[in-house]
Amino acid sequence: MAEVLSQSQIDALLSAARSGEMDAAQQEQSPEKKYRKYDFYSPRKFTKDRLKMISGIFENYTRLINSRINGLLHTSCEIAVESVEEQRYYEFANALSDGDVLTLADVELDGQEKGEEPPVLIHFSTALVLNMMDRMMGGEGEEENSLPSGYTFTTVELKLYENLVKDFLSVMGSSWENYIDLQFCYRRVESNPTLVQLIGLDETVVIIGINLRFPNTSGRMSICLPGTTLTGIFSRIAALNQVGRGTGESNSEEILDILRDSELEITAELGRTNVSLRDIYSLYPGDVIDLGHSTRDPIHLYIGGKPWFSGKLGTQDGSMAVKIVETCNLQKREEK
């Protein structure tokens, strides 16, 4: 049963409603819902399905490099795709510092000439890549706490970095093989990317964040895919899908052309009868066996031991022949 308010409680509610205190209390209890602002100046170029597709591709890539890292560094490593986001290039560039090293790679589509496309950018956190280098040289991996601020890579470390990234790039194209044949080719390494204008600041890019975790450290691998490159790849995939459908139809015609030249043995069954072995033993040339089949009744034509046609027995050009009357249905073939 609902609680009954007293007269004093009713008066208090009415006074609160007149003074506006009740509206303020309701506003405090139900805060305003926040909505994400849409930037009409830079609308999204890639749908959620496209980003989900890219996420699946690089999840496959993490499985490929996981086995390579375990074999190269002789240690266990946990790799996972953290995020796939569409951004402007300046958001990626602003996160870089002066001491960071950036790898540039070109995308080569199968059967397409290499153009002046913006490069794919790959960035490793400094602590992560130094840990991997130390393991490559037989160490246990440097811990992140021992790394000084503003660390700059030496010439030897840059060479090791280059070899490590080339190994990572060699399998990146394999993760796309379910959709398209392409290769990621190493171009060069930039030791101070903040001084180099690689992509337009307002250009659309897709950033793939991959987390790598070792026993004593963890870090992030970021892959920046230019929007123009991705647009070309998706267009190529769509064209290949269209060609694939057309190719299937042409292949069916080629298969039919090959089958038309094939030879099949067709057996005409004139009738069936049961004969004892004694009667067969006493048969001589010129004897006639009664099959119990009238010439007016249809006979069956067998292909591969199954009835395919029914027809009538006759002659043509002085030879016995069978005229096909109808095709047997599938049920009749299965019953036979």
C-alpha positions in Angstrom: 0.0 0.0 0.0 1.4 3.5 -0.9 2.5 5.8 1.9 0.0 8.6 2.6 1.6 12.1 2.9 0.8 14.3 5.8 -0.5 17.9 5.3 2.9 19.3 6.4 4.7 17.1 3.8 2.3 18.3 1.1 2.9 21.9 2.0 6.7 21.4 1.9 6.4 19.9 -1.6 4.3 22.8 -2.9 6.7 25.4 -1.5 9.6 23.6 -3.0 7.9 23.5 -6.4 7.1 27.3 -6.2 10.7 28.2 -5.2 12.3 26.0 -7.9 14.3 23.8 -5.4 12.5 20.7 -6.7 13.6 21.3 -10.3 17.2 21.8 -9.2 17.1 18.5 -7.3 15.6 16.7 -10.3 18.4 18.1 -12.5 21.0 16.8 -10.0 19.5 13.3 -10.0 19.3 13.1 -13.8 22.4 14.6 -15.3 22.4 15.7 -19.0 23.3 12.9 -21.4 26.4 13.7 -23.4 26.6 13.0 -27.1 29.7 12.8 -29.2 30.1 15.8 -31.5 30.2 15.1 -35.2 32.9 17.0 -37.1 31.2 18.0 -40.4 34.6 19.5 -41.5 36.2 16.1 -41.6 33.5 13.4 -42.1 34.3 9.8 -41.6 35.4 8.0 -44.8 35.3 4.4 -43.6 32.3 2.6 -42.3 32.2 0.4 -39.2 32.3 -2.7 -41.4 35.5 -1.5 -43.1 37.1 -0.9 -39.7 35.9 -4.2 -38.5 37.4 -5.9 -41.6 40.8 -4.1 -40.9 40.6 -5.3 -37.3 40.2 -8.9 -38.4 43.1 -8.6 -40.8 45.5 -7.3 -38.2 44.3 -9.9 -35.6 45.5 -12.4 -38.2 48.7 -10.4 -38.5 49.3 -10.6 -34.7 49.1 -14.4 -34.9 51.7 -14.4 -37.6 54.2 -12.2 -35.9 53.7 -13.9 -32.6 55.3 -17.1 -33.8 58.1 -15.1 -35.5 58.8 -13.1 -32.3 58.9 -16.3 -30.2 61.4 -17.9 -32.6 63.5 -14.8 -33.0 63.7 -13.6 -29.4 63.3 -17.0 -27.7 60.7 -15.7 -25.3 56.9 -15.7 -24.9 55.0 -12.7 -26.0 51.3 -11.7 -25.8 50.1 -9.7 -28.8 46.6 -8.2 -29.2 44.9 -5.6 -31.3 43.9 -2.8 -28.9 42.2 -0.3 -31.2 41.4 0.5 -34.9 40.5 4.1 -35.2 40.0 6.6 -38.1 41.8 9.8 -37.3 43.5 12.8 -38.9 47.2 12.5 -39.4 48.0 15.4 -37.1 46.5 13.4 -34.2 49.1 10.6 -34.9 51.9 13.1 -35.5 51.3 15.0 -32.3 51.8 11.9 -30.3 55.4 11.4 -31.6 58.4 12.9 -29.8 61.8 14.0 -31.2 63.6 10.8 -30.2 61.0 8.4 -31.7 61.9 6.3 -34.8 59.4 5.9 -37.6 59.4 3.3 -40.3 58.2 4.0 -43.8 56.8 1.2 -46.0 55.2 1.1 -49.5 52.2 -0.9 -50.4 52.5 -2.9 -53.7 49.3 -4.3 -55.2 49.5 -7.4 -57.3 49.4 -6.4 -61.0 49.5 -2.7 -60.3 52.3 -0.3 -61.0 53.9 1.4 -58.0 52.8 5.1 -57.7 53.6 8.1 -55.5 51.3 7.0 -52.7 51.9 8.1 -49.2 53.8 5.6 -47.1 52.5 3.3 -44.4 54.0 4.4 -41.1 55.0 2.0 -38.3 56.0 3.2 -34.8 57.2 1.2 -31.8 57.5 2.6 -28.3 61.2 3.1 -27.5 61.2 0.9 -24.4 59.6 -2.0 -26.3 62.0 -1.9 -29.3 65.1 -1.7 -27.0 63.8 -4.7 -25.1 63.5 -6.7 -28.3 66.9 -5.6 -29.5 68.5 -6.7 -26.2 66.9 -10.1 -26.5 68.1 -10.4 -30.1 71.6 -9.9 -28.8 71.2 -12.6 -26.2 70.2 -10.5 -23.2 67.2 -10.7 -20.9 65.6 -7.5 -22.2 66.0 -4.0 -20.7 63.4 -2.9 -18.3 61.4 0.2 -19.0 62.4 1.9 -15.7 66.1 1.9 -16.7 65.5 3.9 -19.9 66.5 7.6 -19.6 64.2 10.3 -20.9 64.8 11.6 -24.4 66.7 8.5 -25.4 68.3 8.6 -28.9 69.0 5.5 -30.9 72.6 4.8 -31.9 73.7 3.8 -35.4 74.0 0.1 -34.4 70.6 0.2 -32.8 69.1 1.8 -35.9 70.5 -1.1 -38.0 69.0 -3.7 -35.6 65.7 -1.7 -35.6 65.8 -1.9 -39.4 66.3 -5.7 -39.5 63.6 -6.2 -36.9 61.0 -4.1 -38.8 61.8 -5.8 -42.1 61.0 -9.1 -40.5 57.7 -7.7 -39.3 56.9 -6.3 -42.7 57.7 -9.6 -44.6 54.5 -11.2 -43.2 52.1 -8.2 -43.1 50.9 -8.8 -46.7 50.0 -12.4 -45.8 47.4 -11.2 -43.4 45.5 -9.7 -46.4 45.6 -12.8 -48.6 42.0 -13.6 -48.0 41.0 -10.4 -49.7 43.8 -9.3 -52.0 47.4 -9.9 -52.9 49.6 -7.1 -51.7 53.1 -6.6 -50.3 54.5 -4.2 -47.7 58.0 -3.1 -48.8 60.5 -1.4 -46.5 61.4 2.1 -47.7 63.5 3.8 -44.9 63.7 4.8 -41.3 63.1 8.3 -40.0 65.0 9.0 -36.7 63.3 12.4 -36.2 59.8 12.2 -37.8 58.6 15.5 -36.4 60.9 17.3 -39.0 59.5 15.4 -42.0 56.2 16.1 -43.6 55.2 12.6 -44.7 51.4 13.0 -45.0 49.1 16.0 -45.1 48.1 17.0 -41.5 44.4 16.9 -42.4 44.6 13.7 -44.3 42.5 10.8 -43.1 44.4 7.8 -41.7 43.5 4.6 -39.9 45.6 3.9 -36.8 45.9 0.3 -35.7 47.2 0.0 -32.1 48.8 -3.4 -31.2 49.9 -4.2 -27.7 53.0 -6.4 -27.1 53.6 -7.8 -23.7 56.9 -9.4 -22.6 57.7 -10.9 -19.2 59.4 -7.7 -18.0 58.0 -5.0 -20.2 55.2 -4.1 -22.5 54.7 -1.6 -25.3 52.7 -0.5 -28.3 53.1 -0.9 -32.0 51.2 1.6 -34.0 50.5 1.2 -37.7 49.3 4.2 -39.7 47.5 3.4 -42.9 46.8 6.4 -45.2 43.2 6.9 -46.2 44.1 7.2 -49.9 46.0 3.9 -49.8 43.1 2.1 -48.0 40.6 3.6 -50.5 42.6 2.1 -53.4 42.8 -1.2 -51.7 39.1 -1.4 -51.0 38.4 -0.4 -54.6 40.7 -3.1 -55.8 39.0 -5.7 -53.6 35.6 -4.7 -54.9 36.8 -4.9 -58.5 38.3 -8.4 -57.8 35.0 -9.5 -56.4 33.2 -8.4 -59.5 35.8 -10.1 -61.7 35.5 -13.2 -59.6 31.8 -13.5 -60.2 32.2 -13.0 -63.9 35.1 -15.5 -64.0 32.9 -18.1 -62.4 30.4 -17.8 -65.2 33.1 -18.0 -67.9 34.6 -21.0 -66.2 31.3 -22.8 -66.2 31.1 -22.3 -70.0 34.7 -23.6 -70.4 33.8 -26.6 -68.2 30.7 -27.3 -70.4 32.8 -27.0 -73.5 35.1 -29.7 -72.1 32.2 -31.9 -71.1 30.7 -31.7 -74.6 33.7 -33.5 -76.0 33.5 -36.3 -73.5 32.3 -39.7 -74.3 29.7 -41.6 -72.3 28.5 -45.2 -72.6 24.7 -45.4 -73.0 23.0 -48.7 -72.5 19.5 -49.4 -73.8 17.6 -52.0 -71.9 15.2 -53.9 -74.3 13.7 -56.0 -71.6 14.3 -58.4 -68.7 13.6 -62.1 -68.2 14.7 -65.1 -66.1 16.4 -68.0 -67.8 17.6 -71.2 -66.0 21.1 -72.4 -66.4 19.8 -75.6 -68.1 18.1 -73.5 -70.8 21.2 -71.4 -71.3 23.3 -74.6 -71.7 21.0 -75.8 -74.4 21.0 -72.6 -76.4 22.3 -72.6 -80.0 22.9 -70.0 -82.7 19.5 -68.8 -84.1 17.5 -69.5 -81.0 15.2 -66.7 -79.8 14.7 -65.6 -76.1 11.4 -64.1 -75.3 12.0 -61.0 -73.2 8.3 -60.4 -72.5 8.5 -56.8 -73.7 6.2 -55.4 -76.3 7.6 -53.2 -79.0 5.0 -50.6 -78.2 6.2 -50.3 -74.6 9.0 -47.7 -73.9 12.5 -48.8 -73.1 15.0 -47.2 -70.8 18.4 -45.7 -71.5 21.0 -46.0 -68.8 24.1 -43.7 -68.1 26.4 -44.8 -65.4 24.0 -47.5 -64.3 21.1 -45.1 -63.7 18.1 -44.4 -66.0 18.2 -41.0 -67.7 15.9 -41.3 -70.6 13.0 -43.4 -71.9 12.4 -44.0 -75.6 10.9 -46.1 -78.3 12.7 -48.8 -80.3 13.0 -48.3 -84.1 15.4 -48.2 -87.0 17.3 -45.5 -88.8 19.3 -45.9 -92.0 18.9 -49.7 -91.7 20.3 -49.8 -88.1 18.4 -50.3 -84.9 17.9 -47.0 -83.0 16.1 -45.6 -80.0 14.1 -42.4 -80.1 14.2 -40.5 -76.8 10.7 -39.6 -75.6 11.3 -38.1 -72.2 13.9 -37.6 -69.4 13.6 -39.6 -66.2 13.2 -37.5 -63.1 15.6 -37.7 -60.2 13.3 -39.7 -58.0 13.1 -42.4 -60.6 16.9 -42.5 -60.8 17.3 -42.9 -57.1 14.7 -45.7 -57.0 16.6 -47.6 -59.7 
